[in-house]
Amino acid sequence: MERMIAVDKLARPDNHILAPLERLFQARVDQGFSPTNVMPHEEDFLKARLHGIAVGEMQAMEAAGRTLFDFPDAPWEFQLDMARQVWDESRHAEIFIKLLEYVGSFLGEFVETEVLWSCTQIDDPACRVAGINRGLEGLACDVFEQIIRLAQRMGDAVIERAVDYVLADEITHVRMGSKWMRKLTEGDPARLKQAQDFQENIDNLFNFQGGRTTQEAAPQVPIEIGGRAIDFDATLTIAREARMLAGFTDEEIDRLLKAASRSAAY
Amino acid sequence: MGDLGDRVNVMGPQPMAKRSEIPAAMLEAARRVLEGLAAGDATGLAALAVPSGAGELAAVAAAVMPGTYDQHRIIATARINDHHYVKARLHGPRTEAFTVQFRLGEYAGEWRVWEAMNLTGKRGAWAR
């Protein structure tokens, strides 16, 4: 079996529409939206966001599985953690597929892009967990915290509790990533720096052109969701509390916020 | 995941919203695109594309041998906001199927092609 597989080697059903990220961006620009991410003021926000998470969980499951396979010489405990993460991500995918049904959507209603897989393309387990477990799963903490708050404002306990359940796992994945990033680079500051740089690239990739704010600074816009009119964040927020629980330091979160307010990754 | 069926008599949370309908006019436009591709109708196809999408659609059309395919089938649709991707195959009796994926969106009151990719022989649209 091949190591470090390219994204088009991932198995997908024939009746599932895939598109490169740049084409998704163009499709959004062609309709007058910002290129990078579905935002709360858009009509299909909840459906599209949950769909993005569902396919993201599938790719996260595949990524953890590939990390297990790609680094057979990594410590046994590392491999056990990756195997456990595959199991977690598969449960998450199932949860979000059911949530899609709950909000009147289904897996395949929206396009799936390859962007998350690009974060697996590095041949060092320390970089891999820095990118996936700290970068991507850190982003998941932000996204999930925002959906939980949205569900609370909607008065919807189904979404709130389901996503809170998944968030608890993501927090453990980030902590796992921090542990292994440090352990695998012990006594090798150059390798640690390389892993941190890889994570920073991923953080910048998902900064969405500087359109992210703290929860407190997010402008509130009126949206209609689940048949109710509510005011909600106009931006993607950074979840300081969830990130602290996950083991990010204040300094790391401040750096992320600073980068988010000036970044133009695309 | 399979359809869980009518849930009216089922305990537990019910869907909070209905599924969005796939616009019939979009499917009709997709059918016209596929017929144009099978027929090698370059002029007709050009009229079905927005200016920025005409080049890609022409390139896909140029890869289709006219008169080779006599059937077409839509395999999947998916959307990005109000634009819809269509993945489809052209079939003929003497050759391998031709796979195409294109994006339709409204333009001047009509459904038009904004982009098109030839997926024949590729594992999917992620292949470089």
Interface residues (C-beta under 8 A of the other chain):
Chain A: A6 V7 D8 K9 L10 R12 D14 N15 H16 I17 L18 A19 P20 R23 L24 Q26 A27 R28 D30 Q31 F33 V38 E42 E43 D44 K47 A48 I97 E101 Y102 V103 G104 S105 F106 L107 G108 E109 F110 V111 E114 D156 V158 G226 G227
Chain B: M1 L4 P13 P15 M16 A17 K18 R19 S20 S52 I75 A76 T77 A78 R79 I80 N81 D82 H83 Y85 K87 Q101 R103 G105 W114 E115 K122 R123 G124 A125 W126 A127 R128
